[in-house]
């Protein structure tokens, strides 16, 4: 079994585009690269998007569409999920 350093050495440098495309097919390698290189360029943006996505999921589970308008739900999910 290769060590993490040997596996990462084959990817001396991954561009942003390569990271976002390879994450679908070889996520373990990408995550090891991110951890090894302390790559935190998009962490904040991805956490905010993850929060907004989770807020939409919770809104759908609670049936908020029955009592609120679409724009109200979108605004609430973006504000609360991004916070």
N, CA, C and O atoms as a Maestro MAE file, in Angstrom:
{
 s_m_m2io_version
 :::
 2.0.0
}

f_m_ct {
 s_m_title
 :::
 protein
 m_atom[332] {
  # First column is atom index #
  i_m_mmod_type
  r_m_x_coord
  r_m_y_coord
  r_m_z_coord
  i_m_residue_number
  s_m_chain_name
  s_m_pdb_residue_name
  s_m_pdb_atom_name
  i_m_atomic_number
  :::
  1 25 0.848 -1.186 0.000 1 A "UNK " " N  " 7
  2 3 0.000 0.000 0.000 1 A "UNK " " CA " 6
  3 2 0.886 1.241 0.000 1 A "UNK " " C  " 6
  4 15 1.832 1.344 0.781 1 A "UNK " " O  " 8
  5 25 0.566 2.175 -0.886 2 A "UNK " " N  " 7
  6 3 1.332 3.407 -0.964 2 A "UNK " " CA " 6
  7 2 1.074 4.281 0.249 2 A "UNK " " C  " 6
  8 15 -0.030 4.314 0.793 2 A "UNK " " O  " 8
  9 25 2.106 4.980 0.654 3 A "UNK " " N  " 7
  10 3 1.884 5.952 1.720 3 A "UNK " " CA " 6
  11 2 1.248 7.186 1.108 3 A "UNK " " C  " 6
  12 15 1.254 7.363 -0.110 3 A "UNK " " O  " 8
  13 25 0.706 8.029 1.957 4 A "UNK " " N  " 7
  14 3 0.038 9.241 1.471 4 A "UNK " " CA " 6
  15 2 1.018 10.121 0.707 4 A "UNK " " C  " 6
  16 15 0.634 10.763 -0.271 4 A "UNK " " O  " 8
  17 25 2.280 10.161 1.137 5 A "UNK " " N  " 7
  18 3 3.251 11.020 0.478 5 A "UNK " " CA " 6
  19 2 3.597 10.517 -0.917 5 A "UNK " " C  " 6
  20 15 3.770 11.314 -1.839 5 A "UNK " " O  " 8
  21 25 3.700 9.202 -1.078 6 A "UNK " " N  " 7
  22 3 3.984 8.644 -2.396 6 A "UNK " " CA " 6
  23 2 2.822 8.868 -3.341 6 A "UNK " " C  " 6
  24 15 3.022 9.131 -4.527 6 A "UNK " " O  " 8
  25 25 1.609 8.766 -2.821 7 A "UNK " " N  " 7
  26 3 0.435 8.959 -3.661 7 A "UNK " " CA " 6
  27 2 0.291 10.422 -4.077 7 A "UNK " " C  " 6
  28 15 -0.098 10.714 -5.207 7 A "UNK " " O  " 8
  29 25 0.602 11.332 -3.168 8 A "UNK " " N  " 7
  30 3 0.482 12.761 -3.458 8 A "UNK " " CA " 6
  31 2 1.584 13.225 -4.396 8 A "UNK " " C  " 6
  32 15 1.371 14.149 -5.182 8 A "UNK " " O  " 8
  33 25 2.752 12.608 -4.334 9 A "UNK " " N  " 7
  34 3 3.862 13.032 -5.180 9 A "UNK " " CA " 6
  35 2 3.532 12.951 -6.660 9 A "UNK " " C  " 6
  36 15 4.100 13.698 -7.457 9 A "UNK " " O  " 8
  37 25 2.617 12.053 -7.049 10 A "UNK " " N  " 7
  38 3 2.262 11.970 -8.458 10 A "UNK " " CA " 6
  39 2 1.463 13.187 -8.902 10 A "UNK " " C  " 6
  40 15 1.374 13.476 -10.095 10 A "UNK " " O  " 8
  41 25 0.881 13.900 -7.942 11 A "UNK " " N  " 7
  42 3 0.166 15.138 -8.232 11 A "UNK " " CA " 6
  43 2 0.915 16.279 -7.562 11 A "UNK " " C  " 6
  44 15 0.501 16.766 -6.510 11 A "UNK " " O  " 8
  45 25 2.007 16.701 -8.165 12 A "UNK " " N  " 7
  46 3 2.792 17.783 -7.579 12 A "UNK " " CA " 6
  47 2 1.952 19.034 -7.389 12 A "UNK " " C  " 6
  48 15 2.081 19.737 -6.387 12 A "UNK " " O  " 8
  49 25 1.102 19.299 -8.349 13 A "UNK " " N  " 7
  50 3 0.251 20.484 -8.262 13 A "UNK " " CA " 6
  51 2 -1.020 20.218 -9.040 13 A "UNK " " C  " 6
  52 15 -0.967 19.873 -10.220 13 A "UNK " " O  " 8
  53 25 -2.143 20.372 -8.401 14 A "UNK " " N  " 7
  54 3 -3.436 20.253 -9.074 14 A "UNK " " CA " 6
  55 2 -4.024 21.645 -9.203 14 A "UNK " " C  " 6
  56 15 -4.028 22.421 -8.247 14 A "UNK " " O  " 8
  57 25 -4.515 21.954 -10.382 15 A "UNK " " N  " 7
  58 3 -5.180 23.234 -10.559 15 A "UNK " " CA " 6
  59 2 -6.575 23.167 -9.944 15 A "UNK " " C  " 6
  60 15 -7.064 22.092 -9.598 15 A "UNK " " O  " 8
  61 25 -7.202 24.324 -9.815 16 A "UNK " " N  " 7
  62 3 -8.559 24.361 -9.273 16 A "UNK " " CA " 6
  63 2 -9.502 23.517 -10.119 16 A "UNK " " C  " 6
  64 15 -10.338 22.786 -9.589 16 A "UNK " " O  " 8
  65 25 -9.366 23.620 -11.407 17 A "UNK " " N  " 7
  66 3 -10.224 22.849 -12.313 17 A "UNK " " CA " 6
  67 2 -10.010 21.348 -12.143 17 A "UNK " " C  " 6
  68 15 -10.972 20.579 -12.138 17 A "UNK " " O  " 8
  69 25 -8.763 20.932 -12.004 18 A "UNK " " N  " 7
  70 3 -8.466 19.514 -11.814 18 A "UNK " " CA " 6
  71 2 -9.025 18.998 -10.491 18 A "UNK " " C  " 6
  72 15 -9.516 17.871 -10.418 18 A "UNK " " O  " 8
  73 25 -8.952 19.807 -9.462 19 A "UNK " " N  " 7
  74 3 -9.490 19.395 -8.161 19 A "UNK " " CA " 6
  75 2 -10.987 19.165 -8.264 19 A "UNK " " C  " 6
  76 15 -11.496 18.147 -7.794 19 A "UNK " " O  " 8
  77 25 -11.699 20.114 -8.881 20 A "UNK " " N  " 7
  78 3 -13.151 19.987 -8.968 20 A "UNK " " CA " 6
  79 2 -13.597 18.914 -9.958 20 A "UNK " " C  " 6
  80 15 -14.717 18.415 -9.846 20 A "UNK " " O  " 8
  81 25 -12.762 18.547 -10.915 21 A "UNK " " N  " 7
  82 3 -13.148 17.469 -11.826 21 A "UNK " " CA " 6
  83 2 -12.725 16.096 -11.295 21 A "UNK " " C  " 6
  84 15 -13.461 15.123 -11.453 21 A "UNK " " O  " 8
  85 25 -11.562 16.008 -10.675 22 A "UNK " " N  " 7
  86 3 -11.091 14.718 -10.161 22 A "UNK " " CA " 6
  87 2 -11.822 14.290 -8.896 22 A "UNK " " C  " 6
  88 15 -11.799 13.108 -8.553 22 A "UNK " " O  " 8
  89 25 -12.459 15.200 -8.204 23 A "UNK " " N  " 7
  90 3 -13.125 14.837 -6.959 23 A "UNK " " CA " 6
  91 2 -14.259 13.842 -7.203 23 A "UNK " " C  " 6
  92 15 -14.638 13.106 -6.292 23 A "UNK " " O  " 8
  93 25 -14.805 13.812 -8.421 24 A "UNK " " N  " 7
  94 3 -15.906 12.892 -8.737 24 A "UNK " " CA " 6
  95 2 -15.416 11.481 -8.998 24 A "UNK " " C  " 6
  96 15 -16.140 10.518 -8.745 24 A "UNK " " O  " 8
  97 25 -14.193 11.343 -9.503 25 A "UNK " " N  " 7
  98 3 -13.697 10.033 -9.895 25 A "UNK " " CA " 6
  99 2 -12.631 9.467 -8.954 25 A "UNK " " C  " 6
  100 15 -12.483 8.251 -8.835 25 A "UNK " " O  " 8
  101 25 -11.904 10.341 -8.300 26 A "UNK " " N  " 7
  102 3 -10.897 9.882 -7.329 26 A "UNK " " CA " 6
  103 2 -10.898 10.808 -6.113 26 A "UNK " " C  " 6
  104 15 -9.931 11.533 -5.876 26 A "UNK " " O  " 8
  105 25 -11.991 10.779 -5.342 27 A "UNK " " N  " 7
  106 3 -12.111 11.710 -4.215 27 A "UNK " " CA " 6
  107 2 -11.063 11.491 -3.130 27 A "UNK " " C  " 6
  108 15 -10.623 12.449 -2.494 27 A "UNK " " O  " 8
  109 25 -10.663 10.253 -2.911 28 A "UNK " " N  " 7
  110 3 -9.669 9.985 -1.863 28 A "UNK " " CA " 6
  111 2 -8.361 10.703 -2.169 28 A "UNK " " C  " 6
  112 15 -7.750 11.296 -1.280 28 A "UNK " " O  " 8
  113 25 -7.935 10.650 -3.418 29 A "UNK " " N  " 7
  114 3 -6.700 11.318 -3.812 29 A "UNK " " CA " 6
  115 2 -6.818 12.826 -3.666 29 A "UNK " " C  " 6
  116 15 -5.887 13.482 -3.199 29 A "UNK " " O  " 8
  117 25 -7.946 13.371 -4.057 30 A "UNK " " N  " 7
  118 3 -8.138 14.821 -3.961 30 A "UNK " " CA " 6
  119 2 -8.139 15.267 -2.500 30 A "UNK " " C  " 6
  120 15 -7.512 16.267 -2.154 30 A "UNK " " O  " 8
  121 25 -8.841 14.527 -1.647 31 A "UNK " " N  " 7
  122 3 -8.876 14.915 -0.238 31 A "UNK " " CA " 6
  123 2 -7.504 14.778 0.412 31 A "UNK " " C  " 6
  124 15 -7.134 15.597 1.253 31 A "UNK " " O  " 8
  125 25 -6.749 13.757 0.032 32 A "UNK " " N  " 7
  126 3 -5.394 13.630 0.556 32 A "UNK " " CA " 6
  127 2 -4.534 14.795 0.087 32 A "UNK " " C  " 6
  128 15 -3.735 15.330 0.856 32 A "UNK " " O  " 8
  129 25 -4.694 15.189 -1.173 33 A "UNK " " N  " 7
  130 3 -3.945 16.325 -1.700 33 A "UNK " " CA " 6
  131 2 -4.300 17.601 -0.944 33 A "UNK " " C  " 6
  132 15 -3.420 18.379 -0.575 33 A "UNK " " O  " 8
  133 25 -5.589 17.809 -0.716 34 A "UNK " " N  " 7
  134 3 -6.046 19.010 -0.016 34 A "UNK " " CA " 6
  135 2 -5.483 19.038 1.408 34 A "UNK " " C  " 6
  136 15 -5.023 20.082 1.871 34 A "UNK " " O  " 8
  137 25 -5.518 17.912 2.093 35 A "UNK " " N  " 7
  138 3 -4.983 17.861 3.454 35 A "UNK " " CA " 6
  139 2 -3.464 18.013 3.481 35 A "UNK " " C  " 6
  140 15 -2.921 18.703 4.344 35 A "UNK " " O  " 8
  141 25 -2.789 17.378 2.549 36 A "UNK " " N  " 7
  142 3 -1.325 17.418 2.507 36 A "UNK " " CA " 6
  143 2 -0.815 18.810 2.176 36 A "UNK " " C  " 6
  144 15 0.167 19.270 2.758 36 A "UNK " " O  " 8
  145 25 -1.473 19.475 1.249 37 A "UNK " " N  " 7
  146 3 -1.034 20.799 0.798 37 A "UNK " " CA " 6
  147 2 -1.658 21.957 1.586 37 A "UNK " " C  " 6
  148 15 -1.369 23.119 1.302 37 A "UNK " " O  " 8
  149 25 -2.501 21.656 2.560 38 A "UNK " " N  " 7
  150 3 -3.218 22.689 3.318 38 A "UNK " " CA " 6
  151 2 -3.957 23.642 2.382 38 A "UNK " " C  " 6
  152 15 -3.911 24.861 2.547 38 A "UNK " " O  " 8
  153 25 -4.619 23.076 1.425 39 A "UNK " " N  " 7
  154 3 -5.333 23.824 0.390 39 A "UNK " " CA " 6
  155 2 -6.681 24.248 0.947 39 A "UNK " " C  " 6
  156 15 -7.578 23.419 1.104 39 A "UNK " " O  " 8
  157 25 -6.830 25.534 1.246 40 A "UNK " " N  " 7
  158 3 -8.078 25.999 1.839 40 A "UNK " " CA " 6
  159 2 -8.662 27.199 1.087 40 A "UNK " " C  " 6
  160 15 -9.305 28.065 1.680 40 A "UNK " " O  " 8
  161 25 -8.431 27.233 -0.200 41 A "UNK " " N  " 7
  162 3 -8.855 28.373 -1.004 41 A "UNK " " CA " 6
  163 2 -10.378 28.533 -1.059 41 A "UNK " " C  " 6
  164 15 -10.873 29.657 -0.975 41 A "UNK " " O  " 8
  165 25 -11.118 27.454 -1.195 42 A "UNK " " N  " 7
  166 3 -12.566 27.529 -1.359 42 A "UNK " " CA " 6
  167 2 -13.338 26.967 -0.172 42 A "UNK " " C  " 6
  168 15 -14.535 26.704 -0.293 42 A "UNK " " O  " 8
  169 25 -12.694 26.779 0.953 43 A "UNK " " N  " 7
  170 3 -13.354 26.145 2.092 43 A "UNK " " CA " 6
  171 2 -14.552 26.946 2.564 43 A "UNK " " C  " 6
  172 15 -15.627 26.384 2.773 43 A "UNK " " O  " 8
  173 25 -14.386 28.241 2.734 44 A "UNK " " N  " 7
  174 3 -15.485 29.075 3.233 44 A "UNK " " CA " 6
  175 2 -16.673 29.054 2.277 44 A "UNK " " C  " 6
  176 15 -17.815 28.891 2.707 44 A "UNK " " O  " 8
  177 25 -16.410 29.215 1.001 45 A "UNK " " N  " 7
  178 3 -17.500 29.215 0.019 45 A "UNK " " CA " 6
  179 2 -18.219 27.870 -0.016 45 A "UNK " " C  " 6
  180 15 -19.445 27.822 -0.114 45 A "UNK " " O  " 8
  181 25 -17.463 26.784 0.066 46 A "UNK " " N  " 7
  182 3 -18.089 25.459 0.043 46 A "UNK " " CA " 6
  183 2 -18.896 25.190 1.308 46 A "UNK " " C  " 6
  184 15 -19.938 24.537 1.247 46 A "UNK " " O  " 8
  185 25 -18.432 25.679 2.444 47 A "UNK " " N  " 7
  186 3 -19.201 25.520 3.683 47 A "UNK " " CA " 6
  187 2 -20.509 26.305 3.623 47 A "UNK " " C  " 6
  188 15 -21.547 25.822 4.076 47 A "UNK " " O  " 8
  189 25 -20.461 27.502 3.070 48 A "UNK " " N  " 7
  190 3 -21.677 28.307 2.930 48 A "UNK " " CA " 6
  191 2 -22.662 27.616 1.987 48 A "UNK " " C  " 6
  192 15 -23.851 27.522 2.291 48 A "UNK " " O  " 8
  193 25 -22.174 27.136 0.852 49 A "UNK " " N  " 7
  194 3 -23.051 26.432 -0.090 49 A "UNK " " CA " 6
  195 2 -23.623 25.158 0.523 49 A "UNK " " C  " 6
  196 15 -24.777 24.811 0.274 49 A "UNK " " O  " 8
  197 25 -22.826 24.469 1.314 50 A "UNK " " N  " 7
  198 3 -23.324 23.280 2.002 50 A "UNK " " CA " 6
  199 2 -24.422 23.621 2.998 50 A "UNK " " C  " 6
  200 15 -25.398 22.881 3.124 50 A "UNK " " O  " 8
  201 25 -24.272 24.734 3.704 51 A "UNK " " N  " 7
  202 3 -25.295 25.169 4.647 51 A "UNK " " CA " 6
  203 2 -26.585 25.554 3.954 51 A "UNK " " C  " 6
  204 15 -27.673 25.229 4.429 51 A "UNK " " O  " 8
  205 25 -26.467 26.246 2.831 52 A "UNK " " N  " 7
  206 3 -27.660 26.628 2.065 52 A "UNK " " CA " 6
  207 2 -28.361 25.376 1.534 52 A "UNK " " C  " 6
  208 15 -29.587 25.281 1.583 52 A "UNK " " O  " 8
  209 25 -27.592 24.429 1.036 53 A "UNK " " N  " 7
  210 3 -28.169 23.184 0.539 53 A "UNK " " CA " 6
  211 2 -28.894 22.431 1.642 53 A "UNK " " C  " 6
  212 15 -29.984 21.901 1.427 53 A "UNK " " O  " 8
  213 25 -28.296 22.386 2.808 54 A "UNK " " N  " 7
  214 3 -28.939 21.707 3.936 54 A "UNK " " CA " 6
  215 2 -30.216 22.431 4.365 54 A "UNK " " C  " 6
  216 15 -31.200 21.794 4.742 54 A "UNK " " O  " 8
  217 25 -30.196 23.759 4.307 55 A "UNK " " N  " 7
  218 3 -31.393 24.530 4.665 55 A "UNK " " CA " 6
  219 2 -32.537 24.233 3.694 55 A "UNK " " C  " 6
  220 15 -33.689 24.131 4.116 55 A "UNK " " O  " 8
  221 25 -32.237 24.096 2.412 56 A "UNK " " N  " 7
  222 3 -33.279 23.736 1.445 56 A "UNK " " CA " 6
  223 2 -33.830 22.342 1.733 56 A "UNK " " C  " 6
  224 15 -35.034 22.115 1.611 56 A "UNK " " O  " 8
  225 25 -32.977 21.427 2.104 57 A "UNK " " N  " 7
  226 3 -33.429 20.078 2.448 57 A "UNK " " CA " 6
  227 2 -34.342 20.082 3.661 57 A "UNK " " C  " 6
  228 15 -35.363 19.394 3.675 57 A "UNK " " O  " 8
  229 25 -33.978 20.854 4.682 58 A "UNK " " N  " 7
  230 3 -34.819 20.940 5.875 58 A "UNK " " CA " 6
  231 2 -36.147 21.612 5.562 58 A "UNK " " C  " 6
  232 15 -37.185 21.208 6.086 58 A "UNK " " O  " 8
  233 25 -36.123 22.643 4.703 59 A "UNK " " N  " 7
  234 3 -37.363 23.321 4.323 59 A "UNK " " CA " 6
  235 2 -38.298 22.361 3.594 59 A "UNK " " C  " 6
  236 15 -39.511 22.390 3.800 59 A "UNK " " O  " 8
  237 25 -37.732 21.519 2.749 60 A "UNK " " N  " 7
  238 3 -38.556 20.549 2.036 60 A "UNK " " CA " 6
  239 2 -39.117 19.495 2.992 60 A "UNK " " C  " 6
  240 15 -40.268 19.082 2.853 60 A "UNK " " O  " 8
  241 25 -38.314 19.063 3.953 61 A "UNK " " N  " 7
  242 3 -38.776 18.068 4.923 61 A "UNK " " CA " 6
  243 2 -39.904 18.595 5.801 61 A "UNK " " C  " 6
  244 15 -40.812 17.851 6.173 61 A "UNK " " O  " 8
  245 25 -39.842 19.874 6.127 62 A "UNK " " N  " 7
  246 3 -40.855 20.462 7.009 62 A "UNK " " CA " 6
  247 2 -42.080 20.961 6.252 62 A "UNK " " C  " 6
  248 15 -43.044 21.413 6.871 62 A "UNK " " O  " 8
  249 25 -42.057 20.886 4.927 63 A "UNK " " N  " 7
  250 3 -43.207 21.316 4.134 63 A "UNK " " CA " 6
  251 2 -43.428 22.815 4.168 63 A "UNK " " C  " 6
  252 15 -44.570 23.273 4.213 63 A "UNK " " O  " 8
  253 25 -42.362 23.573 4.148 64 A "UNK " " N  " 7
  254 3 -42.484 25.034 4.217 64 A "UNK " " CA " 6
  255 2 -43.156 25.621 2.991 64 A "UNK " " C  " 6
  256 15 -43.673 26.737 3.042 64 A "UNK " " O  " 8
  257 25 -43.155 24.880 1.885 65 A "UNK " " N  " 7
  258 3 -43.803 25.366 0.671 65 A "UNK " " CA " 6
  259 2 -45.310 25.487 0.811 65 A "UNK " " C  " 6
  260 15 -45.952 26.172 0.015 65 A "UNK " " O  " 8
  261 25 -45.880 24.832 1.810 66 A "UNK " " N  " 7
  262 3 -47.324 24.916 2.034 66 A "UNK " " CA " 6
  263 2 -47.733 26.236 2.670 66 A "UNK " " C  " 6
  264 15 -48.864 26.690 2.497 66 A "UNK " " O  " 8
  265 25 -46.807 26.853 3.409 67 A "UNK " " N  " 7
  266 3 -47.158 28.062 4.152 67 A "UNK " " CA " 6
  267 2 -46.410 29.306 3.707 67 A "UNK " " C  " 6
  268 15 -46.796 30.415 4.078 67 A "UNK " " O  " 8
  269 25 -45.361 29.157 2.930 68 A "UNK " " N  " 7
  270 3 -44.548 30.307 2.512 68 A "UNK " " CA " 6
  271 2 -44.456 30.360 0.990 68 A "UNK " " C  " 6
  272 15 -44.652 29.363 0.295 68 A "UNK " " O  " 8
  273 25 -44.150 31.554 0.499 69 A "UNK " " N  " 7
  274 3 -43.939 31.712 -0.942 69 A "UNK " " CA " 6
  275 2 -42.560 31.175 -1.327 69 A "UNK " " C  " 6
  276 15 -41.695 30.987 -0.472 69 A "UNK " " O  " 8
  277 25 -42.372 30.937 -2.604 70 A "UNK " " N  " 7
  278 3 -41.099 30.421 -3.097 70 A "UNK " " CA " 6
  279 2 -39.965 31.387 -2.780 70 A "UNK " " C  " 6
  280 15 -38.900 30.968 -2.326 70 A "UNK " " O  " 8
  281 25 -40.188 32.679 -3.019 71 A "UNK " " N  " 7
  282 3 -39.144 33.674 -2.766 71 A "UNK " " CA " 6
  283 2 -38.838 33.803 -1.280 71 A "UNK " " C  " 6
  284 15 -37.699 34.072 -0.899 71 A "UNK " " O  " 8
  285 25 -39.833 33.616 -0.454 72 A "UNK " " N  " 7
  286 3 -39.605 33.630 0.986 72 A "UNK " " CA " 6
  287 2 -38.728 32.471 1.427 72 A "UNK " " C  " 6
  288 15 -37.839 32.634 2.262 72 A "UNK " " O  " 8
  289 25 -38.987 31.297 0.860 73 A "UNK " " N  " 7
  290 3 -38.184 30.115 1.196 73 A "UNK " " CA " 6
  291 2 -36.749 30.285 0.699 73 A "UNK " " C  " 6
  292 15 -35.796 29.976 1.414 73 A "UNK " " O  " 8
  293 25 -36.603 30.775 -0.521 74 A "UNK " " N  " 7
  294 3 -35.260 30.986 -1.066 74 A "UNK " " CA " 6
  295 2 -34.483 31.984 -0.214 74 A "UNK " " C  " 6
  296 15 -33.325 31.743 0.127 74 A "UNK " " O  " 8
  297 25 -35.111 33.093 0.125 75 A "UNK " " N  " 7
  298 3 -34.445 34.101 0.946 75 A "UNK " " CA " 6
  299 2 -34.073 33.563 2.322 75 A "UNK " " C  " 6
  300 15 -32.961 33.785 2.802 75 A "UNK " " O  " 8
  301 25 -34.986 32.871 2.940 76 A "UNK " " N  " 7
  302 3 -34.729 32.313 4.272 76 A "UNK " " CA " 6
  303 2 -33.592 31.282 4.234 76 A "UNK " " C  " 6
  304 15 -32.709 31.289 5.092 76 A "UNK " " O  " 8
  305 25 -33.624 30.402 3.237 77 A "UNK " " N  " 7
  306 3 -32.590 29.368 3.153 77 A "UNK " " CA " 6
  307 2 -31.216 29.962 2.863 77 A "UNK " " C  " 6
  308 15 -30.217 29.514 3.426 77 A "UNK " " O  " 8
  309 25 -31.158 30.953 2.001 78 A "UNK " " N  " 7
  310 3 -29.866 31.582 1.707 78 A "UNK " " CA " 6
  311 2 -29.340 32.326 2.934 78 A "UNK " " C  " 6
  312 15 -28.157 32.236 3.263 78 A "UNK " " O  " 8
  313 25 -30.222 33.055 3.605 79 A "UNK " " N  " 7
  314 3 -29.780 33.814 4.776 79 A "UNK " " CA " 6
  315 2 -29.405 32.909 5.947 79 A "UNK " " C  " 6
  316 15 -28.316 33.035 6.508 79 A "UNK " " O  " 8
  317 25 -30.293 32.009 6.311 80 A "UNK " " N  " 7
  318 3 -30.053 31.158 7.469 80 A "UNK " " CA " 6
  319 2 -29.008 30.089 7.152 80 A "UNK " " C  " 6
  320 15 -28.147 29.807 7.985 80 A "UNK " " O  " 8
  321 25 -29.068 29.498 5.974 81 A "UNK " " N  " 7
  322 3 -28.120 28.452 5.618 81 A "UNK " " CA " 6
  323 2 -26.716 28.982 5.439 81 A "UNK " " C  " 6
  324 15 -25.753 28.276 5.739 81 A "UNK " " O  " 8
  325 25 -26.573 30.197 4.962 82 A "UNK " " N  " 7
  326 3 -25.255 30.792 4.778 82 A "UNK " " CA " 6
  327 2 -24.668 31.373 6.044 82 A "UNK " " C  " 6
  328 15 -23.485 31.709 6.093 82 A "UNK " " O  " 8
  329 25 -25.489 31.492 7.064 83 A "UNK " " N  " 7
  330 3 -25.034 32.080 8.317 83 A "UNK " " CA " 6
  331 2 -24.419 31.046 9.142 83 A "UNK " " C  " 6
  332 15 -23.964 31.330 10.250 83 A "UNK " " O  " 8
  :::
 }
 m_bond[331] {
  # First column is bond index #
  i_m_from
  i_m_to
  i_m_order
  :::
  1 1 2 1
  2 2 3 1
  3 3 4 2
  4 3 5 1
  5 5 6 1
  6 6 7 1
  7 7 8 2
  8 7 9 1
  9 9 10 1
  10 10 11 1
  11 11 12 2
  12 11 13 1
  13 13 14 1
  14 14 15 1
  15 15 16 2
  16 15 17 1
  17 17 18 1
  18 18 19 1
  19 19 20 2
  20 19 21 1
  21 21 22 1
  22 22 23 1
  23 23 24 2
  24 23 25 1
  25 25 26 1
  26 26 27 1
  27 27 28 2
  28 27 29 1
  29 29 30 1
  30 30 31 1
  31 31 32 2
  32 31 33 1
  33 33 34 1
  34 34 35 1
  35 35 36 2
  36 35 37 1
  37 37 38 1
  38 38 39 1
  39 39 40 2
  40 39 41 1
  41 41 42 1
  42 42 43 1
  43 43 44 2
  44 43 45 1
  45 45 46 1
  46 46 47 1
  47 47 48 2
  48 47 49 1
  49 49 50 1
  50 50 51 1
  51 51 52 2
  52 51 53 1
  53 53 54 1
  54 54 55 1
  55 55 56 2
  56 55 57 1
  57 57 58 1
  58 58 59 1
  59 59 60 2
  60 59 61 1
  61 61 62 1
  62 62 63 1
  63 63 64 2
  64 63 65 1
  65 65 66 1
  66 66 67 1
  67 67 68 2
  68 67 69 1
  69 69 70 1
  70 70 71 1
  71 71 72 2
  72 71 73 1
  73 73 74 1
  74 74 75 1
  75 75 76 2
  76 75 77 1
  77 77 78 1
  78 78 79 1
  79 79 80 2
  80 79 81 1
  81 81 82 1
  82 82 83 1
  83 83 84 2
  84 83 85 1
  85 85 86 1
  86 86 87 1
  87 87 88 2
  88 87 89 1
  89 89 90 1
  90 90 91 1
  91 91 92 2
  92 91 93 1
  93 93 94 1
  94 94 95 1
  95 95 96 2
  96 95 97 1
  97 97 98 1
  98 98 99 1
  99 99 100 2
  100 99 101 1
  101 101 102 1
  102 102 103 1
  103 103 104 2
  104 103 105 1
  105 105 106 1
  106 106 107 1
  107 107 108 2
  108 107 109 1
  109 109 110 1
  110 110 111 1
  111 111 112 2
  112 111 113 1
  113 113 114 1
  114 114 115 1
  115 115 116 2
  116 115 117 1
  117 117 118 1
  118 118 119 1
  119 119 120 2
  120 119 121 1
  121 121 122 1
  122 122 123 1
  123 123 124 2
  124 123 125 1
  125 125 126 1
  126 126 127 1
  127 127 128 2
  128 127 129 1
  129 129 130 1
  130 130 131 1
  131 131 132 2
  132 131 133 1
  133 133 134 1
  134 134 135 1
  135 135 136 2
  136 135 137 1
  137 137 138 1
  138 138 139 1
  139 139 140 2
  140 139 141 1
  141 141 142 1
  142 142 143 1
  143 143 144 2
  144 143 145 1
  145 145 146 1
  146 146 147 1
  147 147 148 2
  148 147 149 1
  149 149 150 1
  150 150 151 1
  151 151 152 2
  152 151 153 1
  153 153 154 1
  154 154 155 1
  155 155 156 2
  156 155 157 1
  157 157 158 1
  158 158 159 1
  159 159 160 2
  160 159 161 1
  161 161 162 1
  162 162 163 1
  163 163 164 2
  164 163 165 1
  165 165 166 1
  166 166 167 1
  167 167 168 2
  168 167 169 1
  169 169 170 1
  170 170 171 1
  171 171 172 2
  172 171 173 1
  173 173 174 1
  174 174 175 1
  175 175 176 2
  176 175 177 1
  177 177 178 1
  178 178 179 1
  179 179 180 2
  180 179 181 1
  181 181 182 1
  182 182 183 1
  183 183 184 2
  184 183 185 1
  185 185 186 1
  186 186 187 1
  187 187 188 2
  188 187 189 1
  189 189 190 1
  190 190 191 1
  191 191 192 2
  192 191 193 1
  193 193 194 1
  194 194 195 1
  195 195 196 2
  196 195 197 1
  197 197 198 1
  198 198 199 1
  199 199 200 2
  200 199 201 1
  201 201 202 1
  202 202 203 1
  203 203 204 2
  204 203 205 1
  205 205 206 1
  206 206 207 1
  207 207 208 2
  208 207 209 1
  209 209 210 1
  210 210 211 1
  211 211 212 2
  212 211 213 1
  213 213 214 1
  214 214 215 1
  215 215 216 2
  216 215 217 1
  217 217 218 1
  218 218 219 1
  219 219 220 2
  220 219 221 1
  221 221 222 1
  222 222 223 1
  223 223 224 2
  224 223 225 1
  225 225 226 1
  226 226 227 1
  227 227 228 2
  228 227 229 1
  229 229 230 1
  230 230 231 1
  231 231 232 2
  232 231 233 1
  233 233 234 1
  234 234 235 1
  235 235 236 2
  236 235 237 1
  237 237 238 1
  238 238 239 1
  239 239 240 2
  240 239 241 1
  241 241 242 1
  242 242 243 1
  243 243 244 2
  244 243 245 1
  245 245 246 1
  246 246 247 1
  247 247 248 2
  248 247 249 1
  249 249 250 1
  250 250 251 1
  251 251 252 2
  252 251 253 1
  253 253 254 1
  254 254 255 1
  255 255 256 2
  256 255 257 1
  257 257 258 1
  258 258 259 1
  259 259 260 2
  260 259 261 1
  261 261 262 1
  262 262 263 1
  263 263 264 2
  264 263 265 1
  265 265 266 1
  266 266 267 1
  267 267 268 2
  268 267 269 1
  269 269 270 1
  270 270 271 1
  271 271 272 2
  272 271 273 1
  273 273 274 1
  274 274 275 1
  275 275 276 2
  276 275 277 1
  277 277 278 1
  278 278 279 1
  279 279 280 2
  280 279 281 1
  281 281 282 1
  282 282 283 1
  283 283 284 2
  284 283 285 1
  285 285 286 1
  286 286 287 1
  287 287 288 2
  288 287 289 1
  289 289 290 1
  290 290 291 1
  291 291 292 2
  292 291 293 1
  293 293 294 1
  294 294 295 1
  295 295 296 2
  296 295 297 1
  297 297 298 1
  298 298 299 1
  299 299 300 2
  300 299 301 1
  301 301 302 1
  302 302 303 1
  303 303 304 2
  304 303 305 1
  305 305 306 1
  306 306 307 1
  307 307 308 2
  308 307 309 1
  309 309 310 1
  310 310 311 1
  311 311 312 2
  312 311 313 1
  313 313 314 1
  314 314 315 1
  315 315 316 2
  316 315 317 1
  317 317 318 1
  318 318 319 1
  319 319 320 2
  320 319 321 1
  321 321 322 1
  322 322 323 1
  323 323 324 2
  324 323 325 1
  325 325 326 1
  326 326 327 1
  327 327 328 2
  328 327 329 1
  329 329 330 1
  330 330 331 1
  331 331 332 2
  :::
 }
}
